[in-house]
Amino acid sequence: MAKRTLLVCIAAVAALAVAGSASAARQVAPIKGIVVGSQHGVLLVAQPSGAVRAVRGHAAVGMRVSVSGSRIQKLGRAHRASFRGVIVRHTGSLTFLSAAQHMLVVRTGRHLSSATDSTPPAGTVVQTTVGINQNGDLDEENEHQVGQMGQAQIQATIASIGTGTVTLTVNGQSLTIPLPAGLTLPATLVGTQVTLNVSFANGQTVAQGGDDEGDDDGGNATVGGTTGGTINLGGGGSTQNTGGSSHHGDGGGGGDD
């Protein structure tokens, strides 16, 4: 009986050791890929699968990295990367995409003169291959559609507020998005990093408003920085609560300006 009990104990200890090793392996498995965005201390890393991960750190766009916890190992430069993103808007020869709840700007090399130009509409999920130049700009080389989304979440800095619109700045480029009818945002938000929920309908992008059932999560902008708070994008106006900082997703910021 003693021998059998000893064997059972050994087996149990071995099983726990294997489970612990597997758990540790999952925890320390590094994120490997190419930096396609560097935004206020947050890196957007395109993995070999095309998925983009947002991690805290500093590295130049185009750098091959291996990220393990807070440690970032730089493995050399890359001149090409491939990643998945959601098209938010086309503006001239630029395409703004959402990836890992952050914004990226891709130069397409073609100028879109009208909404009828043959190009994937807003809300389209695309797998994009880009060339990366010495300045960290992303130049489209290839793109194909892989899906469609009805809404997305984006982070960026408010550059200006107009009548019925909000203009964001993403890597030095301007992106103007319509607001729900009747909404006016306070001018004090200019220069603030925000998280916006946007919806896509008929190929158009609009900041998402509250739904008919009064769901407060239907549309909002979460304000980062020192003041913090939430702006509810309901149809009747703007409500700003400044009870403290709020964080979404990976806790990153907006684009480098």
Protein Blocks (a to p, Z undefined) as FASTA:
>chain_A
ZZmmmmmmmmmmmmmmmmmmmmmmmmmoccddddfbdeehiacdddfkopacddedddde
hiacddehjbccdebjcfbdcdddddfbdchjbccddeehiacdddehiacfbfkbccdd
ehiacdddddddfkopacdfbdcdfbdcfbdcdddddfbdcehiacddeehiacddddde
hiacdfklgopacddddddeehiacdddddfkopaklpccddehjnopadddbfkbccdd
dfbccdehjlpacddZZ
